[in-house]
């Protein structure tokens, strides 16, 4: 079992884009950036302990950092590893503290 300190080393941050939000709503998949040395089992255990969800499947991808130029200097973005977490039916990741709450529409005050 993973220690509490290493949970945050395995799962670095959730990736929140329009595509990821649509995948989360339709297919119960969450995209997170993970440590480059983390295995699929470690990622699943960390997600289960940290987010309190049941993970059915983990798909990982290694992204190579893009080479960027700024005038004469050449730089490179960092290499990252990302994981798609397929969640079990009935479980959801609470990223903003809004899961299960209805957001009330703003009323216009005249």
C-alpha positions, 0 to 999 in steps of 0.5 A: 500500500502507498504511503500518504506522502507518496500519493501526491508524488504519484498523482501530480494534478488533474488535467482540466480541458474541454475534451477531458470534461466531456470524457468525464461526463460521457464515459466516466474517464478522468485525465491526470498527470502522473509521475514518470516512474509510476506504474498502472497499479500504483496510479490506481491505488493512489486514485482510490485512496486520494479521490475515494473512487473505484478505478476499473482501468488505467491507460497511460501515455508518455508525452514528449515536451515540445521544442519552443523558440523565443528569438535566438534561444531554443527551449524545451517543455518538460516531458510528462506522463498522463493517465486516463482513469476509467471509473466504476459506475456510480463513482465520481471524482470531486475535483471542485467540491461540487459533485452532487450539488445543483448549481443555482442560476444567478438571479438578475437584480433590477 
